[in-house]
Amino acid sequence: MLTIYHNPRCSKSRQTLALIEEQKHDVTIVEYLKTPLSVAEIEKLLALLKVSPIDMMRTKEAEFKEQNLAQANDVTLIAAMAATPKLIERPIVSDSTRAIIGRPPENVLSLMQVNN
């Protein structure tokens, strides 16, 4: 079972979801803008992705600059993602043991091959 942290307005997120569905994988869709992630959920995704918080963020968003996050520490970055979900890079796909950012969407294919 895969979980996609999805923004239906994002073309990359839609393409990634389509790839998953084409492969006939069961998928849970989490629209994280409607249902924001908690700090604990973000920390779990970071561990599964094996990246630092800045690597899971959309640094070109106006909110990133407005909140002066460029030099912020990890705790502040995680709190910013919890408070402003738009800052979370998308899409993220997880199988509960690891996760991948679907940029490009084909990145998720490696996750699906492991689960076949």
C-alpha positions as CSV (number, residue, x, y, z in Angstrom):
1,M,0.0,0.0,0.0
2,L,1.3,3.4,-1.0
3,T,0.5,6.8,0.4
4,I,0.8,9.9,-1.8
5,Y,0.9,13.3,-0.2
6,H,-0.9,15.1,-3.0
7,N,-1.9,18.5,-4.2
8,P,-4.5,18.0,-7.0
9,R,-3.6,21.5,-8.4
10,C,0.0,20.4,-9.1
11,S,0.7,18.8,-12.4
12,K,3.7,16.8,-11.1
13,S,1.5,15.5,-8.3
14,R,-1.3,14.5,-10.7
15,Q,1.3,12.8,-13.0
16,T,2.7,10.9,-10.1
17,L,-0.7,9.7,-9.0
18,A,-1.5,8.6,-12.6
19,L,1.7,6.6,-12.7
20,I,0.8,4.8,-9.5
21,E,-2.7,4.1,-10.7
22,E,-1.4,2.8,-14.1
23,Q,0.7,0.3,-12.1
24,K,-2.4,-0.9,-10.4
25,H,-1.0,-0.1,-6.9
26,D,-3.3,0.5,-4.0
27,V,-2.9,4.1,-2.9
28,T,-4.1,6.3,-0.1
29,I,-4.4,9.9,-1.1
30,V,-3.6,12.5,1.5
31,E,-4.4,16.0,0.3
32,Y,-2.1,17.7,2.8
33,L,-3.3,21.2,2.0
34,K,-6.8,20.2,3.2
35,T,-5.5,17.9,6.0
36,P,-2.2,19.5,7.2
37,L,0.5,17.2,8.5
38,S,1.5,17.3,12.2
39,V,5.1,17.9,13.3
40,A,5.4,14.2,14.1
41,E,4.1,13.2,10.6
42,I,6.6,15.5,9.0
43,E,9.4,14.1,11.1
44,K,8.4,10.6,10.1
45,L,8.4,11.5,6.4
46,L,11.8,13.2,6.8
47,A,13.2,10.0,8.3
48,L,11.7,7.9,5.5
49,L,13.0,10.3,2.8
50,K,16.4,10.4,4.5
51,V,16.6,14.2,3.9
52,S,17.0,17.3,5.9
53,P,13.9,19.6,6.3
54,I,15.2,22.1,3.8
55,D,15.3,19.3,1.2
56,M,11.6,18.7,1.7
57,M,10.6,22.3,1.2
58,R,9.5,24.5,-1.6
59,T,12.0,27.2,-1.1
60,K,10.8,29.4,-4.0
61,E,7.4,29.9,-2.4
62,A,6.7,33.5,-1.2
63,E,5.9,32.2,2.3
64,F,9.4,30.7,2.6
65,K,10.9,34.2,2.0
66,E,8.2,36.0,4.1
67,Q,9.0,33.7,7.1
68,N,12.8,34.3,6.7
69,L,13.4,30.5,6.6
70,A,16.6,30.5,4.5
71,Q,18.9,30.3,7.6
72,A,16.4,28.7,10.0
73,N,17.2,25.6,12.0
74,D,15.5,22.2,11.4
75,V,13.0,22.7,14.3
76,T,11.9,26.0,12.8
77,L,11.7,24.5,9.3
78,I,9.6,21.6,10.5
79,A,7.3,23.9,12.4
80,A,6.9,26.1,9.3
81,M,5.9,23.1,7.2
82,A,3.3,22.1,9.8
83,A,1.9,25.7,10.0
84,T,2.2,26.4,6.2
85,P,1.6,23.1,4.3
86,K,2.2,24.9,1.0
87,L,5.9,24.8,1.9
88,I,6.0,21.0,1.7
89,E,7.5,19.7,-1.6
90,R,5.1,17.6,-3.6
91,P,4.3,14.9,-4.2
92,I,5.7,12.6,-1.6
93,V,5.0,8.9,-1.9
94,S,5.6,6.5,0.9
95,D,5.3,2.7,1.4
96,S,5.7,3.2,5.2
97,T,9.3,1.9,5.1
98,R,10.7,4.6,2.8
99,A,9.5,7.6,0.8
100,I,10.4,9.4,-2.4
101,I,9.7,12.9,-3.7
102,G,8.0,12.5,-7.1
103,R,10.1,15.1,-9.0
104,P,10.2,13.9,-11.6
105,P,7.2,11.7,-11.3
106,E,9.1,8.7,-12.6
107,N,11.1,8.7,-9.3
108,V,8.2,6.7,-7.7
109,L,8.7,3.8,-10.1
110,S,11.7,2.7,-8.0
111,L,9.5,2.6,-4.9
112,M,6.8,0.6,-6.7
113,Q,9.4,-2.0,-8.1
114,V,10.4,-2.7,-4.5
115,N,6.8,-3.3,-3.6
116,N,5.9,-5.7,-6.4
